Amino acid sequence: MKNKKMIIGVLVSLIAIIAILVILFFIFGGTFLKISYDESKEPIEVPVNSQDFKYPDVKCKFLNSEITGDNFKITKDIDLTKVGEQSIEYECKKFNFKKTYSIKYNVIDNIPPELTLNGDASLSLFVGDKYEDKGAVANDNVDGDITSNIVIENAVDTSKEGTYDVIYTITDSSGHVTTAKRSVEVKKRPVSTGGSSLGCGEAGVIYLTFDDGPNSYYTPVILDALKKYNVKATFFVTSAGPDSLIKREFEEGHAIGLHSSSHAYDKIYVSSEAFWKDMNTVRDRVKNITGKESTLLRFPGGVSNTVSRKYNKGIMTQLAKEVEQNGYSYFDWNISSGDAGGTTDPNVEYKNVISELSKKRGNVILMHDIKKHTSLAIENIVKYGLDNGYTFKVLDSSVVCHQRINN
Protein backbone atom coordinates (compact mmCIF):
# COMPACT_ATOMS: atom_id res chain seq x y z
CA MET A 1 0.00 0.00 0.00
CA LYS A 2 2.81 2.27 0.86
CA ASN A 3 4.55 1.57 -2.47
CA LYS A 4 1.36 2.21 -4.34
CA LYS A 5 0.98 5.62 -2.76
CA MET A 6 4.60 6.38 -3.60
CA ILE A 7 4.10 5.46 -7.22
CA ILE A 8 0.99 7.58 -7.44
CA GLY A 9 2.89 10.48 -5.88
CA VAL A 10 5.71 10.15 -8.38
CA LEU A 11 3.24 10.05 -11.28
CA VAL A 12 1.42 13.08 -10.00
CA SER A 13 4.72 14.90 -9.63
CA LEU A 14 5.78 13.98 -13.20
CA ILE A 15 2.46 15.10 -14.57
CA ALA A 16 2.78 18.36 -12.69
CA ILE A 17 6.31 18.86 -13.95
CA ILE A 18 5.25 18.10 -17.54
CA ALA A 19 2.30 20.45 -17.20
CA ILE A 20 4.56 23.14 -15.84
CA LEU A 21 7.02 22.58 -18.72
CA VAL A 22 4.22 22.73 -21.29
CA ILE A 23 2.91 25.91 -19.74
CA LEU A 24 6.40 27.42 -19.70
CA PHE A 25 6.91 26.35 -23.35
CA PHE A 26 3.79 28.10 -24.49
CA ILE A 27 4.63 31.13 -22.40
CA PHE A 28 8.27 31.45 -23.38
CA GLY A 29 8.57 29.25 -26.50
CA GLY A 30 7.99 32.24 -28.79
CA THR A 31 11.40 33.53 -27.83
CA PHE A 32 12.89 30.64 -29.80
CA LEU A 33 11.15 31.95 -32.94
CA LYS A 34 13.55 34.41 -34.57
CA ILE A 35 13.60 36.40 -37.83
CA SER A 36 17.03 37.49 -39.00
CA TYR A 37 18.03 40.09 -41.59
CA ASP A 38 21.62 41.19 -42.25
CA GLU A 39 20.99 44.71 -43.57
CA SER A 40 21.24 47.30 -40.83
CA LYS A 41 20.73 50.56 -42.71
CA GLU A 42 17.10 51.51 -43.18
CA PRO A 43 15.20 52.84 -44.98
CA ILE A 44 16.74 51.21 -48.02
CA GLU A 45 16.64 53.40 -51.13
CA VAL A 46 15.31 51.82 -54.32
CA PRO A 47 14.62 53.60 -57.65
CA VAL A 48 11.01 53.96 -58.72
CA ASN A 49 9.99 51.43 -61.39
CA SER A 50 13.19 49.50 -60.73
CA GLN A 51 13.65 46.40 -62.88
CA ASP A 52 16.52 45.12 -60.74
CA PHE A 53 14.84 45.01 -57.34
CA LYS A 54 15.76 41.95 -55.28
CA TYR A 55 14.08 40.91 -52.07
CA PRO A 56 16.41 40.81 -49.06
CA ASP A 57 17.70 37.57 -47.58
CA VAL A 58 15.36 37.25 -44.59
CA LYS A 59 15.29 33.99 -42.57
CA CYS A 60 13.01 32.65 -39.86
CA LYS A 61 14.17 29.92 -37.46
CA PHE A 62 12.72 28.02 -34.53
CA LEU A 63 15.32 26.47 -32.26
CA ASN A 64 17.82 26.85 -35.11
CA SER A 65 15.55 25.04 -37.55
CA GLU A 66 14.65 27.16 -40.61
CA ILE A 67 10.97 27.69 -41.34
CA THR A 68 9.84 27.83 -44.95
CA GLY A 69 6.71 27.50 -47.06
CA ASP A 70 3.36 28.83 -45.92
CA ASN A 71 4.63 29.35 -42.39
CA PHE A 72 6.96 32.12 -43.53
CA LYS A 73 5.52 34.69 -45.94
CA ILE A 74 5.27 38.34 -46.95
CA THR A 75 2.05 39.88 -45.69
CA LYS A 76 2.66 43.37 -47.10
CA ASP A 77 4.76 44.27 -50.13
CA ILE A 78 6.05 47.56 -51.57
CA ASP A 79 4.74 49.25 -54.72
CA LEU A 80 7.71 50.23 -56.89
CA THR A 81 5.52 52.46 -59.04
CA LYS A 82 4.94 54.88 -56.14
CA VAL A 83 7.46 57.28 -54.69
CA GLY A 84 7.83 57.50 -50.92
CA GLU A 85 8.50 55.51 -47.74
CA GLN A 86 7.05 52.01 -47.66
CA SER A 87 7.78 48.68 -45.97
CA ILE A 88 7.82 44.95 -46.59
CA GLU A 89 6.24 43.02 -43.72
CA TYR A 90 7.00 39.34 -42.97
CA GLU A 91 5.12 36.86 -40.81
CA CYS A 92 6.59 33.65 -39.38
CA LYS A 93 4.59 30.89 -37.60
CA LYS A 94 5.41 27.77 -35.59
CA PHE A 95 2.85 25.92 -33.53
CA ASN A 96 0.80 28.74 -32.05
CA PHE A 97 3.76 31.09 -32.05
CA LYS A 98 3.83 34.00 -34.51
CA LYS A 99 6.39 36.72 -35.14
CA THR A 100 6.30 39.67 -37.60
CA TYR A 101 9.13 41.72 -39.03
CA SER A 102 9.15 44.92 -41.09
CA ILE A 103 11.86 46.31 -43.41
CA LYS A 104 11.58 49.97 -44.39
CA TYR A 105 12.21 51.24 -47.94
CA ASN A 106 12.30 54.63 -49.57
CA VAL A 107 11.21 54.47 -53.22
CA ILE A 108 12.92 57.42 -54.90
CA ASP A 109 12.66 59.12 -58.27
CA ASN A 110 16.17 60.05 -59.43
CA ILE A 111 15.35 60.63 -63.11
CA PRO A 112 14.65 64.21 -64.20
CA PRO A 113 11.84 64.88 -66.69
CA GLU A 114 12.51 64.97 -70.43
CA LEU A 115 12.01 68.28 -72.20
CA THR A 116 11.89 68.43 -75.99
CA LEU A 117 11.60 71.62 -78.03
CA ASN A 118 9.08 71.83 -80.83
CA GLY A 119 10.85 73.18 -83.89
CA ASP A 120 14.42 74.42 -84.19
CA ALA A 121 16.62 75.08 -81.17
CA SER A 122 18.02 78.11 -82.96
CA LEU A 123 16.43 80.35 -85.53
CA SER A 124 16.77 83.81 -87.00
CA LEU A 125 14.27 86.56 -87.70
CA PHE A 126 14.47 90.00 -89.19
CA VAL A 127 13.62 93.15 -87.29
CA GLY A 128 9.88 93.65 -87.43
CA ASP A 129 9.05 89.97 -87.92
CA LYS A 130 6.61 88.31 -85.53
CA TYR A 131 8.04 85.65 -83.25
CA GLU A 132 5.70 82.70 -82.74
CA ASP A 133 6.87 80.36 -80.02
CA LYS A 134 6.52 76.68 -80.91
CA GLY A 135 6.65 75.55 -77.30
CA ALA A 136 7.95 72.24 -76.00
CA VAL A 137 6.84 68.85 -74.75
CA ALA A 138 7.64 67.44 -71.29
CA ASN A 139 7.36 63.85 -70.08
CA ASP A 140 8.34 62.28 -66.77
CA ASN A 141 8.91 58.65 -65.83
CA VAL A 142 6.53 59.02 -62.86
CA ASP A 143 4.23 61.93 -63.68
CA GLY A 144 3.72 61.15 -67.37
CA ASP A 145 2.87 64.04 -69.71
CA ILE A 146 3.53 67.28 -67.81
CA THR A 147 3.70 69.60 -70.81
CA SER A 148 1.09 71.88 -69.26
CA ASN A 149 3.48 72.63 -66.37
CA ILE A 150 6.27 74.04 -68.55
CA VAL A 151 7.30 77.57 -67.59
CA ILE A 152 8.51 79.71 -70.51
CA GLU A 153 10.65 82.81 -70.14
CA ASN A 154 10.45 84.64 -73.45
CA ALA A 155 12.82 87.59 -73.84
CA VAL A 156 12.52 87.96 -77.63
CA ASP A 157 12.21 91.56 -78.79
CA THR A 158 11.82 91.67 -82.56
CA SER A 159 11.86 95.46 -82.58
CA LYS A 160 15.64 95.53 -82.31
CA GLU A 161 18.65 93.48 -83.35
CA GLY A 162 20.13 91.03 -80.94
CA THR A 163 20.28 87.40 -79.87
CA TYR A 164 17.63 86.35 -77.39
CA ASP A 165 17.16 83.19 -75.38
CA VAL A 166 13.80 81.58 -74.72
CA ILE A 167 14.13 79.41 -71.61
CA TYR A 168 11.83 76.45 -70.96
CA THR A 169 11.71 74.93 -67.46
CA ILE A 170 9.86 71.87 -66.20
CA THR A 171 9.79 70.50 -62.63
CA ASP A 172 8.50 67.04 -61.75
CA SER A 173 6.73 66.00 -58.54
CA SER A 174 10.04 64.91 -57.03
CA GLY A 175 11.55 68.34 -57.52
CA HIS A 176 13.84 67.48 -60.44
CA VAL A 177 14.26 70.37 -62.86
CA THR A 178 15.04 70.24 -66.58
CA THR A 179 15.64 73.27 -68.76
CA ALA A 180 15.97 73.82 -72.49
CA LYS A 181 16.90 76.86 -74.51
CA ARG A 182 15.97 78.24 -77.88
CA SER A 183 18.23 80.93 -79.35
CA VAL A 184 16.48 83.51 -81.48
CA GLU A 185 18.59 85.90 -83.51
CA VAL A 186 16.91 89.10 -84.64
CA LYS A 187 18.88 90.81 -87.37
CA LYS A 188 18.53 93.64 -89.80
CA ARG A 189 16.80 92.66 -93.02
CA PRO A 190 19.36 92.68 -95.86
CA VAL A 191 18.86 95.38 -98.45
CA SER A 192 17.96 93.92 -101.84
CA THR A 193 20.37 95.74 -104.16
CA GLY A 194 22.32 94.83 -107.26
CA GLY A 195 25.62 95.08 -105.46
CA SER A 196 28.26 92.38 -105.75
CA SER A 197 27.46 90.73 -102.43
CA LEU A 198 23.66 90.72 -102.64
CA GLY A 199 23.24 90.79 -106.39
CA CYS A 200 22.99 87.04 -105.88
CA GLY A 201 23.40 85.62 -109.36
CA GLU A 202 21.93 86.44 -112.75
CA ALA A 203 19.43 89.25 -113.12
CA GLY A 204 15.86 88.03 -113.44
CA VAL A 205 16.67 84.58 -112.09
CA ILE A 206 15.00 83.03 -109.06
CA TYR A 207 17.07 80.64 -106.99
CA LEU A 208 14.73 78.72 -104.70
CA THR A 209 16.60 77.35 -101.67
CA PHE A 210 15.32 75.11 -98.89
CA ASP A 211 17.09 74.55 -95.57
CA ASP A 212 16.92 72.01 -92.72
CA GLY A 213 15.39 69.05 -94.57
CA PRO A 214 14.53 66.64 -95.78
CA ASN A 215 11.20 66.19 -94.05
CA SER A 216 9.03 63.12 -94.59
CA TYR A 217 5.80 65.13 -94.83
CA TYR A 218 6.55 68.46 -96.50
CA THR A 219 9.58 67.82 -98.73
CA PRO A 220 7.58 65.47 -101.02
CA VAL A 221 4.84 68.11 -101.42
CA ILE A 222 7.44 70.70 -102.44
CA LEU A 223 9.14 68.28 -104.82
CA ASP A 224 5.78 67.45 -106.44
CA ALA A 225 5.08 71.16 -107.03
CA LEU A 226 8.54 71.76 -108.52
CA LYS A 227 8.19 68.70 -110.76
CA LYS A 228 4.77 69.87 -111.94
CA TYR A 229 6.29 73.08 -113.34
CA ASN A 230 9.71 71.61 -114.22
CA VAL A 231 11.42 74.02 -111.83
CA LYS A 232 14.73 73.20 -110.13
CA ALA A 233 15.82 74.30 -106.66
CA THR A 234 18.69 73.95 -104.20
CA PHE A 235 18.23 71.91 -101.02
CA PHE A 236 20.65 72.53 -98.14
CA VAL A 237 20.26 69.31 -96.16
CA THR A 238 21.06 68.10 -92.66
CA SER A 239 21.24 64.61 -91.18
CA ALA A 240 17.48 64.63 -90.65
CA GLY A 241 14.86 62.85 -92.73
CA PRO A 242 15.00 59.79 -94.96
CA ASP A 243 17.81 59.16 -97.44
CA SER A 244 15.23 58.41 -100.13
CA LEU A 245 14.19 62.07 -100.32
CA ILE A 246 17.75 63.29 -100.85
CA LYS A 247 18.06 60.67 -103.56
CA ARG A 248 14.84 61.90 -105.15
CA GLU A 249 16.01 65.54 -105.02
CA PHE A 250 19.24 64.58 -106.75
CA GLU A 251 17.62 62.37 -109.38
CA GLU A 252 15.05 65.05 -110.27
CA GLY A 253 17.81 67.54 -111.07
CA HIS A 254 17.89 69.65 -107.95
CA ALA A 255 21.15 70.81 -106.38
CA ILE A 256 22.11 69.32 -103.01
CA GLY A 257 23.99 71.57 -100.61
CA LEU A 258 25.22 71.09 -97.04
CA HIS A 259 23.63 72.81 -94.04
CA SER A 260 25.43 70.98 -91.19
CA SER A 261 24.49 67.68 -89.62
CA SER A 262 22.98 68.90 -86.35
CA HIS A 263 22.06 72.58 -86.96
CA ALA A 264 23.00 73.14 -83.31
CA TYR A 265 24.64 76.56 -82.95
CA ASP A 266 26.19 75.68 -79.59
CA LYS A 267 27.80 72.65 -81.17
CA ILE A 268 29.04 73.78 -84.57
CA TYR A 269 30.21 77.29 -83.69
CA VAL A 270 32.36 76.33 -80.70
CA SER A 271 35.44 75.87 -82.86
CA SER A 272 36.63 75.28 -86.40
CA GLU A 273 37.22 71.62 -85.56
CA ALA A 274 33.67 71.20 -84.25
CA PHE A 275 32.22 72.88 -87.34
CA TRP A 276 34.04 70.67 -89.81
CA LYS A 277 33.37 67.49 -87.84
CA ASP A 278 29.67 68.25 -87.98
CA MET A 279 29.72 69.41 -91.61
CA ASN A 280 31.73 66.40 -92.76
CA THR A 281 29.05 64.12 -91.34
CA VAL A 282 26.39 65.52 -93.65
CA ARG A 283 28.92 65.72 -96.51
CA ASP A 284 29.50 61.98 -96.22
CA ARG A 285 25.76 61.33 -96.07
CA VAL A 286 25.14 63.20 -99.32
CA LYS A 287 28.04 61.48 -101.07
CA ASN A 288 26.86 58.04 -99.96
CA ILE A 289 23.37 58.73 -101.30
CA THR A 290 24.18 60.57 -104.53
CA GLY A 291 27.66 59.32 -105.33
CA LYS A 292 28.72 62.96 -105.67
CA GLU A 293 30.48 65.22 -103.21
CA SER A 294 28.65 68.52 -102.75
CA THR A 295 30.63 71.77 -102.67
CA LEU A 296 27.61 73.98 -101.91
CA LEU A 297 27.19 75.14 -98.33
CA ARG A 298 24.99 77.36 -96.24
CA PHE A 299 25.86 78.29 -92.68
CA PRO A 300 23.08 77.73 -90.12
CA GLY A 301 21.81 81.25 -89.47
CA GLY A 302 23.75 82.54 -92.46
CA VAL A 303 27.25 83.99 -92.44
CA SER A 304 25.85 87.19 -90.91
CA ASN A 305 24.54 85.51 -87.75
CA THR A 306 25.61 86.97 -84.41
CA VAL A 307 24.51 84.12 -82.15
CA SER A 308 27.89 82.49 -82.86
CA ARG A 309 29.54 85.22 -80.77
CA LYS A 310 28.28 83.49 -77.65
CA TYR A 311 30.32 80.41 -78.48
CA ASN A 312 33.41 81.75 -80.22
CA LYS A 313 34.18 85.36 -81.02
CA GLY A 314 35.29 85.75 -84.64
CA ILE A 315 34.35 82.21 -85.65
CA MET A 316 32.27 83.26 -88.68
CA THR A 317 35.13 85.31 -90.13
CA GLN A 318 37.40 82.30 -89.71
CA LEU A 319 34.92 79.79 -91.14
CA ALA A 320 34.05 81.91 -94.18
CA LYS A 321 37.72 81.84 -95.15
CA GLU A 322 38.13 78.13 -94.42
CA VAL A 323 35.04 77.22 -96.44
CA GLU A 324 36.44 78.81 -99.58
CA GLN A 325 39.96 77.51 -98.89
CA ASN A 326 38.51 73.99 -98.70
CA GLY A 327 36.85 74.32 -102.09
CA TYR A 328 33.30 75.10 -101.02
CA SER A 329 31.01 77.93 -102.09
CA TYR A 330 28.75 79.31 -99.39
CA PHE A 331 25.46 81.08 -100.00
CA ASP A 332 23.29 83.48 -98.06
CA TRP A 333 20.10 85.02 -99.45
CA ASN A 334 18.63 88.37 -100.38
CA ILE A 335 14.97 87.42 -99.95
CA SER A 336 13.54 85.78 -96.86
CA SER A 337 10.17 84.06 -96.98
CA GLY A 338 9.81 84.55 -93.22
CA ASP A 339 8.86 80.91 -92.75
CA ALA A 340 11.38 80.26 -89.97
CA GLY A 341 9.50 82.25 -87.36
CA GLY A 342 8.11 85.30 -89.12
CA THR A 343 4.88 83.65 -90.21
CA THR A 344 3.01 80.37 -90.44
CA ASP A 345 0.53 81.73 -92.98
CA PRO A 346 1.29 80.52 -96.54
CA ASN A 347 -0.39 83.63 -97.98
CA VAL A 348 1.86 85.93 -95.97
CA GLU A 349 4.88 83.86 -96.98
CA TYR A 350 3.87 84.17 -100.64
CA LYS A 351 3.59 87.98 -100.31
CA ASN A 352 6.93 88.18 -98.47
CA VAL A 353 8.62 86.56 -101.46
CA ILE A 354 6.93 88.17 -104.45
CA SER A 355 7.16 91.67 -102.96
CA GLU A 356 10.98 91.39 -102.93
CA LEU A 357 11.53 89.90 -106.40
CA SER A 358 13.45 92.02 -108.87
CA LYS A 359 14.37 91.62 -112.52
CA LYS A 360 17.45 93.82 -111.93
CA ARG A 361 19.33 91.20 -109.93
CA GLY A 362 19.37 87.56 -108.96
CA ASN A 363 16.89 86.46 -106.31
CA VAL A 364 18.08 83.89 -103.78
CA ILE A 365 15.07 82.99 -101.63
CA LEU A 366 15.44 81.50 -98.16
CA MET A 367 12.83 78.85 -97.30
CA HIS A 368 12.63 75.69 -95.22
CA ASP A 369 11.20 72.41 -96.47
CA ILE A 370 10.41 71.34 -92.90
CA LYS A 371 7.56 73.87 -92.75
CA LYS A 372 3.98 73.00 -93.64
CA HIS A 373 3.17 76.59 -94.67
CA THR A 374 6.09 76.58 -97.10
CA SER A 375 4.79 73.41 -98.74
CA LEU A 376 1.43 75.20 -99.15
CA ALA A 377 2.97 78.41 -100.52
CA ILE A 378 5.53 77.06 -102.97
CA GLU A 379 3.24 76.38 -105.94
CA ASN A 380 1.87 79.92 -105.96
CA ILE A 381 5.41 81.34 -105.70
CA VAL A 382 6.52 79.26 -108.67
CA LYS A 383 3.46 80.20 -110.72
CA TYR A 384 4.02 83.90 -109.99
CA GLY A 385 7.65 83.66 -111.08
CA LEU A 386 6.80 81.89 -114.32
CA ASP A 387 3.85 84.15 -115.09
CA ASN A 388 6.01 87.25 -114.62
CA GLY A 389 8.94 86.22 -116.79
CA TYR A 390 11.42 84.96 -114.23
CA THR A 391 13.75 82.01 -114.83
CA PHE A 392 14.44 79.39 -112.18
CA LYS A 393 17.93 77.95 -111.66
CA VAL A 394 19.94 76.06 -109.07
CA LEU A 395 22.88 77.59 -107.24
CA ASP A 396 26.42 76.85 -108.35
CA SER A 397 29.88 78.25 -107.71
CA SER A 398 29.35 81.06 -110.24
CA VAL A 399 26.74 82.69 -107.97
CA VAL A 400 27.94 85.02 -105.23
CA CYS A 401 25.40 85.77 -102.52
CA HIS A 402 27.15 86.82 -99.31
CA GLN A 403 25.76 88.87 -96.48
CA ARG A 404 28.02 90.94 -94.25
CA ILE A 405 29.94 88.96 -91.64
CA ASN A 406 29.08 90.23 -88.15
CA ASN A 407 31.34 87.95 -86.15
Stockholm file with secondary structure:
# STOCKHOLM 1.0

chainA/1-407         MKNKKMIIGVLVSLIAIIAILVILFFIFGGTFLKISYDESKEPIEVPVNSQDFKYPDVKCKFLNSEITGDNFKITKDIDLTKVGEQSIEYECKKFNFKKTYSIKYNVIDNIPPELTLNGDASLSLFVGDKYEDKGAVANDNVDGDITSNIVIENAVDTSKEGTYDVIYTITDSSGHVTTAKRSVEVKKRPVSTGGSSLGCGEAGVIYLTFDDGPNSYYTPVILDALKKYNVKATFFVTSAGPDSLIKREFEEGHAIGLHSSSHAYDKIYVSSEAFWKDMNTVRDRVKNITGKESTLLRFPGGVSNTVSRKYNKGIMTQLAKEVEQNGYSYFDWNISSGDAGGTTDPNVEYKNVISELSKKRGNVILMHDIKKHTSLAIENIVKYGLDNGYTFKVLDSSVVCHQRINN
#=GR chainA/1-407 SS CHHHHHHHHHHHHHHHHHHHHHHHHHHHGGGGEEEEECCCSCSEEEETTCSSCCCCCEEEEETTEECCGGGEEEEECCCTTSCEEEEEEEEEEETTEEEEEEEEEEEECCCCCEEEESSCSEEEEETTCCCCCCCEEEEETTTEECGGGCEEEECCCTTSCEEEEEEEEEECTTCCEEEEEEEEEEECCCCCCSSTTTSCSSTTEEEEEEESCCCTTHHHHHHHHHHHTTCCCEEEECSCSCHHHHHHHHHTTCEEEECCSSCCHHHHTSCHHHHHHHHHHHHHHHHHHHSSCCCEECCTTCTTCSGGGGTCTTHHHHHHHHHHHTTCEECCCSEECCTTTTCCCHHHHHHHHHTTCCTTSCEEEEEETTCHHHHHHHHHHHHHHHHTTCEECCCCTTCCCCCCCCC
#=GC SS_cons         CHHHHHHHHHHHHHHHHHHHHHHHHHHHGGGGEEEEECCCSCSEEEETTCSSCCCCCEEEEETTEECCGGGEEEEECCCTTSCEEEEEEEEEEETTEEEEEEEEEEEECCCCCEEEESSCSEEEEETTCCCCCCCEEEEETTTEECGGGCEEEECCCTTSCEEEEEEEEEECTTCCEEEEEEEEEEECCCCCCSSTTTSCSSTTEEEEEEESCCCTTHHHHHHHHHHHTTCCCEEEECSCSCHHHHHHHHHTTCEEEECCSSCCHHHHTSCHHHHHHHHHHHHHHHHHHHSSCCCEECCTTCTTCSGGGGTCTTHHHHHHHHHHHTTCEECCCSEECCTTTTCCCHHHHHHHHHTTCCTTSCEEEEEETTCHHHHHHHHHHHHHHHHTTCEECCCCTTCCCCCCCCC
//
